[in-house]
Amino acid sequence: MTVIRLDAATLAQFEAATGEVILADENGKPVRQVILPPVPTGEPDLTEAEWVEIENDPVSYSLAEAWEKIRRGEKI
């Protein structure tokens, strides 16, 4: 994992962005294209049985592994 520190204005732009984002240098030259998933705004729509399964299933992976599963659209 790479951590890149952003100033407040850049962070605000990044937090508001979803979908395809082009990162550019200070001259506007494109440097990297990234795809940002939308940030969840609430609890997922799960059935009662799915909630019970989640509550009864112990977590056996790290936060980074959980985030990777979520990013790939896998059920955790």
ROSE-4610 file (N, C-alpha, C; in Angstrom, 1 decimal, always signed):
// ROSE-4610
residu = [M/M/M/T/T/T/V/V/V/I/I/I/R/R/R/L/L/L/D/D/D/A/A/A/A/A/A/T/T/T/L/L/L/A/A/A/Q/Q/Q/F/F/F/E/E/E/A/A/A/A/A/A/T/T/T/G/G/G/E/E/E/V/V/V/I/I/I/L/L/L/A/A/A/D/D/D/E/E/E/N/N/N/G/G/G/K/K/K/P/P/P/V/V/V/R/R/R/Q/Q/Q/V/V/V/I/I/I/L/L/L/P/P/P/P/P/P/V/V/V/P/P/P/T/T/T/G/G/G/E/E/E/P/P/P/D/D/D/L/L/L/T/T/T/E/E/E/A/A/A/E/E/E/W/W/W/V/V/V/E/E/E/I/I/I/E/E/E/N/N/N/D/D/D/P/P/P/V/V/V/S/S/S/Y/Y/Y/S/S/S/L/L/L/A/A/A/E/E/E/A/A/A/W/W/W/E/E/E/K/K/K/I/I/I/R/R/R/R/R/R/G/G/G/E/E/E/K/K/K/I/I/I]
num = [1/1/1/2/2/2/3/3/3/4/4/4/5/5/5/6/6/6/7/7/7/8/8/8/9/9/9/10/10/10/11/11/11/12/12/12/13/13/13/14/14/14/15/15/15/16/16/16/17/17/17/18/18/18/19/19/19/20/20/20/21/21/21/22/22/22/23/23/23/24/24/24/25/25/25/26/26/26/27/27/27/28/28/28/29/29/29/30/30/30/31/31/31/32/32/32/33/33/33/34/34/34/35/35/35/36/36/36/37/37/37/38/38/38/39/39/39/40/40/40/41/41/41/42/42/42/43/43/43/44/44/44/45/45/45/46/46/46/47/47/47/48/48/48/49/49/49/50/50/50/51/51/51/52/52/52/53/53/53/54/54/54/55/55/55/56/56/56/57/57/57/58/58/58/59/59/59/60/60/60/61/61/61/62/62/62/63/63/63/64/64/64/65/65/65/66/66/66/67/67/67/68/68/68/69/69/69/70/70/70/71/71/71/72/72/72/73/73/73/74/74/74/75/75/75/76/76/76]
x = [+0.9/+0.0/+0.9/+0.5/+1.2/+0.4/+1.0/+0.2/+0.8/-0.1/+0.2/-0.5/+0.2/-0.4/-0.9/-2.1/-2.7/-3.0/-2.9/-3.3/-4.8/-5.4/-6.8/-7.6/-7.2/-8.0/-8.0/-6.9/-6.8/-7.6/-7.5/-8.2/-9.7/-10.2/-11.6/-12.1/-11.2/-11.6/-11.6/-10.6/-10.5/-11.7/-12.1/-13.2/-14.5/-14.6/-15.9/-15.9/-14.8/-14.7/-15.2/-15.8/-16.1/-16.0/-15.9/-15.7/-14.3/-14.2/-12.9/-12.3/-11.1/-10.4/-9.0/-8.6/-7.3/-6.5/-5.4/-4.5/-3.5/-3.3/-2.4/-1.3/-0.2/+0.8/+0.4/+1.3/+0.9/+0.7/+1.2/+1.0/-0.2/-0.9/-2.1/-1.8/-0.6/-0.2/-0.8/-1.6/-2.1/-0.9/-1.1/+0.0/-0.5/-1.8/-2.3/-3.8/-4.4/-5.9/-6.2/-7.2/-7.7/-9.2/-9.7/-11.2/-11.6/-12.4/-12.8/-14.2/-14.4/-15.8/-16.6/-17.9/-18.6/-18.5/-18.5/-18.4/-19.8/-19.9/-21.2/-21.8/-23.1/-23.7/-24.6/-24.7/-25.5/-25.3/-26.1/-26.0/-26.4/-25.8/-26.2/-27.6/-28.3/-29.6/-29.4/-29.5/-29.3/-30.6/-30.8/-31.9/-31.6/-32.6/-32.4/-31.4/-31.5/-30.6/-29.2/-29.0/-27.6/-27.0/-27.8/-27.4/-27.0/-27.8/-27.5/-26.2/-26.0/-24.8/-23.6/-23.7/-22.6/-22.3/-23.3/-23.1/-22.5/-22.8/-22.3/-21.0/-20.5/-19.3/-18.1/-17.1/-16.0/-15.1/-14.6/-13.7/-12.3/-11.8/-10.5/-9.5/-9.7/-8.8/-8.6/-7.6/-7.2/-8.2/-8.1/-8.8/-8.5/-7.2/-6.7/-7.3/-7.3/-7.9/-9.4/-10.1/-11.5/-11.8/-11.0/-11.1/-10.9/-9.9/-9.6/-10.8/-11.4/-12.6/-13.7/-14.0/-15.0/-14.8/-13.5/-13.2/-13.4/-13.2/-13.4/-14.9/-15.7/-17.2/-17.5/-16.5/-16.8/-17.6/-18.3/-19.0/-18.1/-18.1/-17.3/-18.1]
y = [-1.2/+0.0/+1.2/+2.2/+3.5/+4.6/+5.4/+6.5/+7.8/+8.6/+9.9/+11.0/+11.9/+13.0/+14.1/+14.5/+15.6/+16.8/+18.0/+19.2/+19.2/+20.1/+20.1/+20.3/+21.2/+21.4/+20.2/+19.6/+18.4/+17.2/+17.1/+16.0/+16.2/+17.4/+17.7/+17.3/+17.6/+17.2/+15.7/+15.0/+13.6/+12.9/+13.4/+12.8/+13.0/+14.1/+14.3/+13.5/+13.0/+12.3/+10.9/+10.4/+9.0/+8.6/+7.4/+6.9/+7.2/+7.5/+7.7/+9.0/+9.0/+10.2/+10.3/+11.4/+11.6/+12.4/+11.9/+12.7/+13.4/+14.6/+15.4/+16.2/+16.5/+17.3/+18.7/+19.6/+21.0/+21.7/+21.2/+21.8/+21.3/+20.4/+19.8/+18.6/+18.1/+17.0/+15.7/+14.9/+13.7/+12.7/+12.2/+11.3/+9.9/+9.8/+8.5/+8.5/+7.5/+7.3/+6.3/+6.7/+5.7/+5.7/+4.6/+4.4/+4.3/+5.3/+5.3/+4.8/+3.8/+3.4/+4.4/+4.5/+5.4/+5.0/+6.0/+5.8/+5.4/+4.3/+3.9/+5.0/+5.3/+6.3/+5.8/+4.5/+3.9/+2.4/+1.7/+0.3/-0.4/-1.6/-2.3/-2.9/-3.2/-3.8/-5.3/-5.9/-7.3/-7.9/-9.1/-9.8/-10.1/-10.4/-10.8/-11.9/-12.9/-14.1/-13.7/-12.7/-12.3/-11.5/-10.7/-10.0/-10.9/-12.0/-13.0/-13.7/-14.1/-14.7/-13.8/-12.6/-11.6/-11.5/-11.4/-11.3/-12.6/-13.7/-15.0/-15.4/-14.8/-15.2/-14.4/-15.0/-14.2/-13.7/-12.6/-12.0/-12.6/-13.1/-13.7/-13.1/-11.8/-11.2/-9.7/-9.1/-7.7/-6.7/-5.5/-4.4/-4.2/-4.3/-4.1/-5.2/-6.4/-7.5/-7.3/-6.8/-6.6/-5.5/-4.4/-3.3/-3.8/-4.7/-5.2/-6.1/-6.9/-7.7/-6.7/-5.7/-4.7/-4.1/-3.7/-3.0/-3.9/-5.2/-6.2/-6.6/-6.1/-6.4/-7.8/-8.3/-9.6/-9.4/-10.5/-10.5/-10.8/-10.0/-10.2/-10.6]
z = [+0.0/+0.0/+0.0/-0.8/-0.8/-0.2/+0.7/+1.3/+0.6/+0.1/-0.5/+0.3/+0.9/+1.7/+0.7/+1.0/+0.1/+0.9/+0.3/+1.0/+1.1/+1.9/+2.2/+0.9/+0.0/-1.2/-2.1/-2.2/-3.1/-2.5/-1.2/-0.5/-0.7/-0.6/-0.8/-2.2/-3.2/-4.6/-4.7/-4.1/-4.2/-3.5/-2.4/-1.6/-2.4/-3.2/-3.9/-5.2/-5.7/-7.0/-6.9/-7.9/-8.1/-9.6/-9.8/-11.2/-11.7/-13.0/-13.6/-13.2/-12.7/-12.3/-12.9/-13.5/-14.0/-13.1/-12.6/-11.7/-12.6/-12.4/-13.2/-12.4/-13.0/-12.3/-12.2/-11.6/-11.4/-12.7/-13.8/-15.2/-15.9/-15.3/-15.9/-16.8/-16.8/-17.6/-16.9/-17.6/-17.0/-16.6/-15.3/-14.8/-14.6/-14.1/-13.8/-13.8/-14.3/-14.3/-13.2/-12.4/-11.4/-11.5/-11.0/-10.9/-9.4/-9.0/-7.6/-7.5/-6.6/-6.4/-5.6/-5.7/-4.9/-3.4/-2.5/-1.1/-0.6/+0.1/+0.7/+1.6/+1.5/+2.3/+3.4/+3.5/+4.5/+4.6/+5.4/+5.5/+4.2/+3.9/+2.7/+2.9/+1.8/+1.9/+2.0/+3.2/+3.4/+4.0/+3.8/+4.4/+5.9/+6.6/+8.0/+8.2/+7.3/+7.4/+7.1/+6.2/+5.9/+7.1/+7.7/+8.9/+10.0/+10.2/+11.3/+10.9/+9.7/+9.2/+9.5/+9.2/+9.5/+11.0/+11.8/+13.2/+13.8/+13.3/+13.8/+13.2/+12.2/+11.5/+12.0/+12.7/+13.2/+12.1/+12.3/+11.3/+11.4/+10.3/+10.3/+9.3/+9.0/+8.1/+8.5/+8.1/+8.5/+7.8/+8.3/+7.7/+6.3/+6.0/+4.6/+3.7/+4.2/+3.4/+3.2/+4.3/+4.1/+3.1/+3.1/+2.2/+0.8/+0.6/-0.8/-1.2/-0.3/-0.7/-1.1/-0.4/-0.7/-2.0/-2.2/-3.5/-4.7/-4.5/-5.6/-5.7/-4.8/-4.8/-4.2/-3.4/-2.8/-1.5/-1.2/+0.1/+1.2/+2.3/+3.4/+4.6]
